[in-house]
Each structure stands twice: as structure tokens, then as C-alpha cells.
Amino acid sequence: MTKIELAQACINKYGAEAQMLHMIEGIGELTVELCHLERGRFVEDKVAEETADCLAVLDQMDILFDVDKNQSFKVSDDNNIGSLISAMGFVQTWLGGYKGERGDKRILRDLFPEFRARLISLSQKIGDKRVEAWQKIKADRMVERLTRWK
């Protein structure tokens, strides 16, 4: 199962609203780990795990909000943890206030590529291999959950 197929299967199984809440929750958990990172008391695996979780759910948001896969965002050299936390706060705020079909998808559609670019930059800083390993673990767990409770 590709990551896009897995993302669509999660949306189909749990519903769009539940997955939007999952994105908000994942951002919150990553924020905690990033604050630990800034204070020098972090566990690299926890940051990698939460980064992988956000990237996985972000694939679902791309589907839900019709994000243009060709749209890119260049992370500047001054990219830091504070700017990532700020970007995550914007995503949480807009996603938390999104009201389905009546909501404005454009703002979130524009925020997600920046958020993804910042997550990828973080992934590179903490070690792509570590994040990729967690992505595989998370994907395997989700496939198991989806197939177990059909």
C-alpha cells in the first residue's frame, strides 16, 4: 500500500473530522518534543517519532484540502525551531476552526506546503534515517489497524 493509498484509507475508515483532530493532536505532541529540544532535554527518537506522525497525517490533509503537490516552499537559512513551532500554531488554529464545506480551504491549502518543508528540514537536522524508520513503523501499525478491523 502506498502512502497516498494509506492516507486515503485512513480518511475513509475514520472520517475527515477525526483525522483533522489527529493532525492537531500530532502537532501538539511534536510541539512538546521541540520545546524539550530547545531546552536541551530531548530524546531524539521522540522528536523523530512525532515528526513521522505529523508527516503521515499531513498526507491525509493534502488529500482533504486538495493541496497542489507541485507547490513548494523554500525553507530559508534562518529556519529554526521557533519558526516551525509558529507554523504549527497557525496550522492548529486554522485547522481547529475549519468548518467543513463552509470553511475556507485556501488558507490551509497554502499552509500545508510550508509546514511540510519545515518538517522535512527538521527531519534532516535530526536524521532522515531515524524519521524514515519511524514512518515505516507508523505505516505498518496503521495498515495492521485498518486490516484487523474491517
Phi and psi in degrees as a GROMACS rama.xvg file:
@    title "Ramachandran Plot"
@    xaxis  label "Phi"
@    yaxis  label "Psi"
@TYPE xy
-73.6756  165.745  THR-2
-66.2476  -30.5643  LYS-3
-71.3972  -41.2415  ILE-4
-62.6115  -40.3077  GLU-5
-64.9545  -43.0323  LEU-6
-60.1501  -44.8234  ALA-7
-65.5023  -39.4763  GLN-8
-63.1137  -38.2762  ALA-9
-64.694  -43.7065  CYS-10
-61.9022  -44.9545  ILE-11
-63.2573  -40.6268  ASN-12
-74.863  -46.8088  LYS-13
-103.196  -19.0102  TYR-14
94.8628  152.557  GLY-15
-62.0461  -45.0663  ALA-16
-63.0788  -42.351  GLU-17
-63.0095  -38.079  ALA-18
-74.2142  -30.986  GLN-19
-65.5162  -39.6226  MET-20
-65.3587  -36.5023  LEU-21
-61.9834  -38.5419  HIS-22
-64.421  -44.1269  MET-23
-61.383  -43.387  ILE-24
-63.3874  -45.5262  GLU-25
-61.1586  -40.09  GLY-26
-63.1816  -41.1738  ILE-27
-61.497  -43.7681  GLY-28
-66.2398  -39.0075  GLU-29
-67.8206  -36.4365  LEU-30
-59.2201  -44.4452  THR-31
-58.2733  -47.8268  VAL-32
-64.988  -36.0217  GLU-33
-69.0128  -35.0523  LEU-34
-64.3684  -40.282  CYS-35
-61.7461  -42.6973  HIS-36
-58.0803  -45.9672  LEU-37
-63.8826  -30.5152  GLU-38
-91.3744  2.48499  ARG-39
77.3864  16.8089  GLY-40
-126.514  56.5846  ARG-41
-113.367  162.742  PHE-42
-113.997  117.175  VAL-43
-54.6487  -37.5507  GLU-44
-65.1303  -34.3368  ASP-45
-67.9086  -41.8393  LYS-46
-63.2739  -43.8835  VAL-47
-63.1368  -42.6387  ALA-48
-62.8381  -46.8596  GLU-49
-69.8816  -32.22  GLU-50
-64.6521  -45.4042  THR-51
-60.6095  -40.6694  ALA-52
-63.5537  -45.5253  ASP-53
-63.0946  -40.788  CYS-54
-63.444  -38.9896  LEU-55
-65.6865  -45.4999  ALA-56
-72.589  -28.2834  VAL-57
-62.3703  -33.1188  LEU-58
-59.4648  -37.971  ASP-59
-68.7379  -39.217  GLN-60
-64.8632  -36.1751  MET-61
-58.0862  -39.6316  ASP-62
-70.6337  -49.1163  ILE-63
-62.2154  -33.8519  LEU-64
-109.328  14.4869  PHE-65
51.1111  49.2868  ASP-66
-71.0994  132.39  VAL-67
-70.6369  112.757  ASP-68
-65.0517  -19.0023  LYS-69
-87.6011  -10.7579  ASN-70
-73.2506  132.442  GLN-71
-126.658  162.71  SER-72
-136.573  125.524  PHE-73
-92.078  123.6  LYS-74
-80.851  126.698  VAL-75
-73.3998  165.434  SER-76
-64.7761  -23.4918  ASP-77
-86.5308  12.9811  ASP-78
-58.1138  129.217  ASN-79
-141.577  177.865  ASN-80
-62.4981  -39.6881  ILE-81
-59.5859  -40.6303  GLY-82
-70.8283  -31.6186  SER-83
-67.5296  -45.2924  LEU-84
-60.885  -39.7845  ILE-85
-62.3558  -46.0864  SER-86
-61.2322  -39.5836  ALA-87
-65.9584  -36.9232  MET-88
-62.3814  -41.1315  GLY-89
-62.2461  -44.2197  PHE-90
-61.8551  -46.1803  VAL-91
-60.4122  -44.6818  GLN-92
-61.6772  -50.2144  THR-93
-70.9605  -37.7507  TRP-94
-69.2769  -40.0022  LEU-95
-64.3062  -29.9715  GLY-96
-94.0128  -2.28439  GLY-97
-68.1554  132.564  TYR-98
-117.597  56.3278  LYS-99
59.7147  -138.551  GLY-100
-62.7867  -24.8289  GLU-101
-79.1161  -16.3146  ARG-102
-77.0034  166.692  GLY-103
-98.5823  106.13  ASP-104
-69.903  -24.1848  LYS-105
-58.1708  -42.1088  ARG-106
-63.4893  -48.6094  ILE-107
-66.116  -39.4536  LEU-108
-57.0241  -35.8136  ARG-109
-81.1943  -27.9192  ASP-110
-76.3781  -34.1835  LEU-111
-62.1417  -41.7336  PHE-112
-62.6183  -37.8136  PRO-113
-64.5932  -44.767  GLU-114
-59.5164  -44.6239  PHE-115
-61.663  -44.5026  ARG-116
-61.0184  -40.9011  ALA-117
-69.1627  -36.4403  ARG-118
-65.7811  -40.2835  LEU-119
-65.079  -39.6637  ILE-120
-61.9596  -42.515  SER-121
-62.711  -43.0011  LEU-122
-57.3079  -41.0545  SER-123
-66.3785  -36.3388  GLN-124
-69.0626  -39.5949  LYS-125
-93.323  -10.6181  ILE-126
117.085  105.866  GLY-127
-55.5458  -39.9135  ASP-128
-62.9942  -39.0563  LYS-129
-64.7114  -44.7241  ARG-130
-66.5918  -42.6436  VAL-131
-60.9801  -38.5045  GLU-132
-63.0091  -42.4584  ALA-133
-68.0439  -35.3726  TRP-134
-61.0798  -41.4818  GLN-135
-65.3777  -44.1721  LYS-136
-59.6465  -46.9473  ILE-137
-63.66  -42.34  LYS-138
-64.26  -44.1647  ALA-139
-61.1556  -42.3908  ASP-140
-62.76  -42.3813  ARG-141
-68.2068  -41.0566  MET-142
-60.0735  -42.0818  VAL-143
-61.3845  -46.26  GLU-144
-61.8099  -43.0153  ARG-145
-65.8041  -37.8247  LEU-146
-83.7976  -27.972  THR-147
-68.7223  -38.2156  ARG-148
-109.805  42.3573  TRP-149
